[in-house]
């Protein structure tokens, strides 16, 4: 692949990442709406810790620096 091909590939990957981030943010908003409707607090610190632990494990499994 040429340099231009690789750059175009990165641009495509970046677009996919932004699409996923958008979907994640929309899902978070829906969860917030449900929690508000149930009278629950929006933050769940145990769930946040669980998500971060899973993210770290996924990073390590892929040979990435989780920091």
MARGU-839974 format. One line per field, with one value per atom (N, C-alpha, C): residue number from 0; atom name; x, y, z. Coordinates in steps of 0.001 Angstrom, whole numbers, plus 500000, padded with zeros to 6 digits. Example, Ala and Ser with C-alpha at 12.3 -4.5 7.8 and 13.67 -1.06 7.14 Angstrom:
2
num: 0,0,0,1,1,1
atomo: N,CA,C,N,CA,C
X: 513190,512300,513200,512850,513670,512900
Y: 494310,495500,496700,497750,498940,500030
Z: 507800,507800,507800,507080,507140,507870
//
This chain:
67
num: 0,0,0,1,1,1,2,2,2,3,3,3,4,4,4,5,5,5,6,6,6,7,7,7,8,8,8,9,9,9,10,10,10,11,11,11,12,12,12,13,13,13,14,14,14,15,15,15,16,16,16,17,17,17,18,18,18,19,19,19,20,20,20,21,21,21,22,22,22,23,23,23,24,24,24,25,25,25,26,26,26,27,27,27,28,28,28,29,29,29,30,30,30,31,31,31,32,32,32,33,33,33,34,34,34,35,35,35,36,36,36,37,37,37,38,38,38,39,39,39,40,40,40,41,41,41,42,42,42,43,43,43,44,44,44,45,45,45,46,46,46,47,47,47,48,48,48,49,49,49,50,50,50,51,51,51,52,52,52,53,53,53,54,54,54,55,55,55,56,56,56,57,57,57,58,58,58,59,59,59,60,60,60,61,61,61,62,62,62,63,63,63,64,64,64,65,65,65,66,66,66
atomo: N,CA,C,N,CA,C,N,CA,C,N,CA,C,N,CA,C,N,CA,C,N,CA,C,N,CA,C,N,CA,C,N,CA,C,N,CA,C,N,CA,C,N,CA,C,N,CA,C,N,CA,C,N,CA,C,N,CA,C,N,CA,C,N,CA,C,N,CA,C,N,CA,C,N,CA,C,N,CA,C,N,CA,C,N,CA,C,N,CA,C,N,CA,C,N,CA,C,N,CA,C,N,CA,C,N,CA,C,N,CA,C,N,CA,C,N,CA,C,N,CA,C,N,CA,C,N,CA,C,N,CA,C,N,CA,C,N,CA,C,N,CA,C,N,CA,C,N,CA,C,N,CA,C,N,CA,C,N,CA,C,N,CA,C,N,CA,C,N,CA,C,N,CA,C,N,CA,C,N,CA,C,N,CA,C,N,CA,C,N,CA,C,N,CA,C,N,CA,C,N,CA,C,N,CA,C,N,CA,C,N,CA,C,N,CA,C,N,CA,C,N,CA,C,N,CA,C,N,CA,C,N,CA,C
X: 500833,500000,500874,500403,501128,500811,501569,501323,499909,499485,498138,497078,497289,496349,496238,497386,497381,496680,496917,496246,494735,494340,492906,492298,493055,492596,492413,493373,493248,492026,491777,490593,489309,489275,488110,487971,489081,489054,488593,489080,488665,487166,486615,485173,484401,484894,484255,484315,485462,485585,484578,484458,483505,482066,481770,480433,480154,481139,480973,480844,481640,481549,480166,479654,478322,477265,477360,476402,476504,477728,477926,477303,477533,476984,475455,474873,473414,472865,473585,473173,473265,474333,474486,473327,472950,471829,470535,470314,469103,469102,470269,470385,470055,470558,470268,468786,468114,466667,465926,466325,465696,465941,467189,467511,466720,466609,465831,464376,463838,462465,462247,463308,463229,463612,464042,464477,465820,466611,467925,468979,470082,471182,471786,472248,472815,474162,474942,476255,476162,476813,476913,478401,479011,480462,480960,480189,480620,480589,479588,479520,480652,480943,482051,483362,483578,484800,484837,483699,483596,483947,483423,483685,485174,485771,487194,488075,487703,488457,488392,487213,487051,487848,487822,488578,490077,490548,491966,492325,491490,491747,491751,490837,490802,492053,492518,493739,494938,495077,496196,496139,494958,494811,495251,495186,495594,497011,497708,499088,499199,498123,498141,498432,498963,499207,497896,497399,496096,496110,497285,497376,496955
Y: 498814,500000,501244,502236,503499,504328,505387,506291,506869,507258,507800,506753,505527,504443,504251,504257,504082,505240,506443,507611,507532,507117,506953,505872,504820,503748,504274,505069,505674,506583,507344,508209,507388,506255,505372,504805,504361,503848,504924,506145,507248,507479,507410,507593,506506,505270,504167,504406,504885,505174,506239,507304,508360,507852,506976,506382,505576,504811,504009,504897,505953,506877,507522,507906,508497,507506,506258,505236,505012,505023,504834,505990,507209,508382,508378,507962,507877,506813,505709,504657,505157,505880,506456,507403,508214,509143,508380,507293,506483,505863,505395,504839,505918,507131,508232,508529,508506,508744,507677,506427,505334,505495,505807,505978,507130,508245,509377,508964,508207,507738,506813,506122,505198,505881,507136,507846,507374,506771,506265,507336,507293,508224,507918,508967,508771,508051,508292,507660,506376,505357,504066,503740,504070,503965,502522,501556,500162,499774,500243,499953,500664,501902,502626,501876,501369,500600,499341,498678,497465,497767,498867,499255,499548,500276,500608,499371,498451,497206,496385,496317,495588,496254,497571,498294,498032,498048,497776,496357,495400,494009,493858,494537,494483,495106,496198,496840,495906,495331,494422,493213,492682,491511,491811,493094,493492,494050,493946,494420,495936,496605,498062,498484,499674,500231,500750,500180,500593,501956,502519,503817,504884
Z: 500000,500000,500000,499315,499270,500511,500691,501808,501730,500551,500374,500716,500284,500613,502116,502795,504243,504945,504475,505063,504846,503670,503398,504288,504492,505376,506808,507275,508604,508686,507632,507611,507751,507077,507167,508575,509158,510525,511500,511320,512191,512095,510905,510737,511474,511390,512114,513626,514107,515532,515968,515179,515526,515481,514532,514477,515746,516191,517408,518645,518714,519847,519883,518720,518641,519143,518712,519159,520664,521178,522618,523395,522930,523608,523583,522471,522382,523344,523465,524394,525833,526151,527484,527778,526805,526999,527277,526561,526787,528180,528615,529962,530991,530776,531684,531761,530626,530606,531420,531247,531983,533481,533849,535261,535873,535142,535647,535866,534922,535035,536220,536608,537742,539052,538962,540162,540694,539826,540226,539980,540723,540446,539071,538404,537071,537116,538155,538257,539055,538535,539215,539272,540401,540501,540370,540826,540667,539189,538442,537006,536268,536661,536028,536228,537441,537706,536858,536729,535909,534446,533919,532532,532339,533273,533159,533273,534161,534300,533021,532426,531164,530040,529995,528968,529117,530348,530591,530156,530490,530097,528582,527910,526445,525839,526427,525933,526090,527266,527534,526602,526373,525500,524075,523715,522360,522305,523429,523483,523540,523994,524103,525528,525692,527000,527560,528654,529175,529851,530043,530722,529814
//
